[in-house]
Amino acid sequence: MTDERHSTFRDASLDRSTARDVPDTPQTRSPSYTLAFADEEFLCREALRPVRLQLELLKPELLLEERNITSTVVMFGGARIPEPAKKHVARTRTLAELSHYYDEAREFARLMTLKSNETDCRENVIVTGGGPGVMEAGNRGAHDAGGCSIGLSIVLPHEQAPNAYVTPELSFNFHYFAIRKMHFLMRARAITIFPGGFGTMDELFESLTLIQTGRMERVPFLLFGRDFWERVINWEALADAGTIAPQDLDLFRYVETAQEAVEIIDNWDPAPPRSEIPGREAPKARRADGLGG
């Protein structure tokens, strides 16, 4: 895509092409002669980190704006959870047992994308980390519905290509985890968390912290699989210890099925912001048992 705004200045891409079509001399071969914005070695210097951060924030933002995408539905979850047809190759029995969440993730994304299609892929667009497992299921469900979906990949030591179901024009790649997380949440209308590992835990707690501290507005925050999450995180112990407030347990809800999650999102009654208001009594605590917000 190109920027269609008119400028009285000479086009930068034109100058980039012109600068390449010059006589071959010691001067033109010198790295110092390369235009700064076309010089990859220069852009990768340590001192240019602020510029790279800005570029990673700006590139997806501009492309999403050009597509008029205004809201997303975030799907976090484990890359190692197989689809049921392949659960026999799972590394552990637990992963095999969790494989049904692949189908729930796929169905959830399909149902949400049917709604997104009604807005011409502008609202409720599924966004995943672009990889395998639950991420693949999310993009695959959107593909099943004939809609679009976003994949936010990250460069890892053992690089993998994005899964085949991400909409190609909405497939992004990141170097900085922090900027990737911002793009996950900047347009989030709902956040869903499926069973996963370190990456999923990181995304879960960072998102919850932003909401808990009032830095992000409250949205439906849905944890698929009560049994899994209650085994790996003792939420009640955190509240009993006083390290979180009892009302913090109301920030999320447990769900088991795609349909249940869709119904909660459709009937979401915006909760009050999490900011502290002097003289105002804190809301009565409601446990994360399906009775909250």
Secondary structure, 3 states (H helix, E strand, C coil): CCCCCCCCCCCHHHHHHHHHCCCCCHHHHCHHHCCHHHCHHHHCCHHHHHHHHHHHHHHHHHHHHHCCCCCEEEEECCCCCCCHHHHHHCCCHHHHHCCHHHHHHHHHHHHHHHHHHCCCCCCCEEEECCCCCHHHHHHHHHHHCCCCEEEEEECCCCCCCCCCCCCHHHEEEECCHHHHHHHHHCCEEEEEECCCCHHHHHHHHHHHHHHHCCCCCCCCEEEECHHHHHHHCCHHHHHHHCCCCHHHHHCCEEECCHHHHHHHHHCCCCCCCCCCCCCCCCCCCCCCCCCCC
